[in-house]
Amino acid sequence: MLDIQMPEVDGFDVLTGLSEPLPVTIMVTAFNEHALQAFEHHALDYILKPVEVARLTVALERAVERVRQRRLAQVDAGMHSFLDALRGRGREQSRLVLRRQLDPLRRSR
């Protein structure tokens, strides 16, 4: 979560200073006139103050889901790179065993 108006720097300056890929961001402010700019900076959500618990819960659930999707995409890309590297060795593999945690946000016990 990132507040738009902060002392010395605003939330948009923070986002502009970050490199890609940008973090999943929920913008928070008391002013509704910044909404378009927030989405232009790829904010996932925009919450007005005073923050309501139900609204915050929905935004956080969306953020968790977006992070999960990003992590799964990274795993898939990594597996494709790995398989491409195996194919590049010039020999076929008879078996490949991969272990993949179903929910990358859930910690193993």
C-alpha positions in Angstrom: 0.0 0.0 0.0 1.3 3.4 -0.9 -0.1 6.7 0.2 -0.2 9.3 -2.5 0.6 12.3 -0.3 3.6 11.9 2.0 6.1 14.3 3.5 8.9 15.1 1.0 7.8 12.7 -1.7 4.5 11.5 -3.1 3.5 8.0 -4.0 3.9 8.6 -7.7 7.5 9.7 -7.2 8.2 6.5 -5.4 6.7 4.4 -8.2 8.6 6.4 -10.9 11.8 5.7 -9.1 11.4 1.9 -9.1 12.6 -0.4 -11.8 10.5 -3.0 -13.6 8.8 -5.1 -12.6 6.8 -2.8 -10.4 5.5 -4.2 -7.2 1.8 -4.8 -6.8 0.6 -1.5 -5.5 -2.6 -0.3 -3.8 -2.8 3.5 -3.7 -4.4 5.2 -0.7 -5.5 8.8 -0.5 -8.1 11.2 0.8 -8.5 12.7 -2.7 -10.4 11.1 -5.5 -8.8 13.3 -8.3 -5.6 11.1 -8.4 -7.4 7.9 -9.5 -6.6 8.2 -13.2 -2.9 8.9 -12.5 -2.8 6.0 -10.1 -3.9 3.6 -12.7 -1.6 5.1 -15.3 1.2 4.1 -12.8 -0.2 0.6 -12.9 -1.8 0.6 -9.5 -3.9 -2.5 -8.8 -6.4 -0.6 -6.7 -7.2 2.9 -5.4 -8.7 3.3 -1.9 -10.1 6.5 -0.4 -9.6 7.5 3.2 -11.0 6.9 5.6 -10.3 3.3 4.7 -13.1 0.9 5.3 -12.2 -2.6 6.5 -14.3 -4.4 3.9 -12.9 -2.3 1.1 -9.3 -2.9 2.3 -9.9 -6.6 2.6 -11.1 -6.8 -1.0 -8.0 -4.9 -2.2 -5.6 -7.0 -0.2 -7.2 -10.2 -1.6 -6.8 -8.9 -5.1 -3.1 -8.1 -4.4 -2.4 -11.6 -3.0 -4.0 -13.1 -6.1 -1.9 -10.9 -8.4 1.3 -11.9 -6.6 0.3 -15.5 -6.8 -0.3 -15.2 -10.6 3.1 -13.5 -11.0 4.9 -16.2 -9.1 3.2 -19.0 -11.1 4.2 -17.2 -14.4 7.8 -17.1 -13.2 7.7 -20.8 -12.3 6.2 -21.6 -15.7 8.8 -19.5 -17.6 11.6 -21.2 -15.6 10.3 -24.7 -16.4 10.1 -23.8 -20.1 13.7 -22.5 -20.1 14.8 -25.6 -18.3 13.1 -27.9 -20.8 14.6 -25.9 -23.7 18.0 -26.3 -22.2 17.5 -30.1 -21.9 16.4 -30.3 -25.5 19.5 -28.3 -26.5 21.8 -31.0 -25.2 20.9 -33.2 -28.1 19.5 -36.2 -26.2 16.0 -37.1 -25.2 15.2 -37.5 -21.6 13.2 -40.6 -20.7 11.9 -39.2 -17.5 11.7 -35.8 -15.8 10.6 -35.4 -12.3 9.5 -31.9 -11.0 8.2 -31.0 -7.7 5.9 -28.0 -7.6 4.3 -26.4 -4.6 0.6 -25.9 -5.4 0.3 -22.5 -3.7 3.5 -20.5 -3.8 2.2 -18.1 -1.1 1.6 -20.9 1.4 4.5 -21.8 3.6 5.4 -25.5 3.9 4.9 -27.0 7.3 
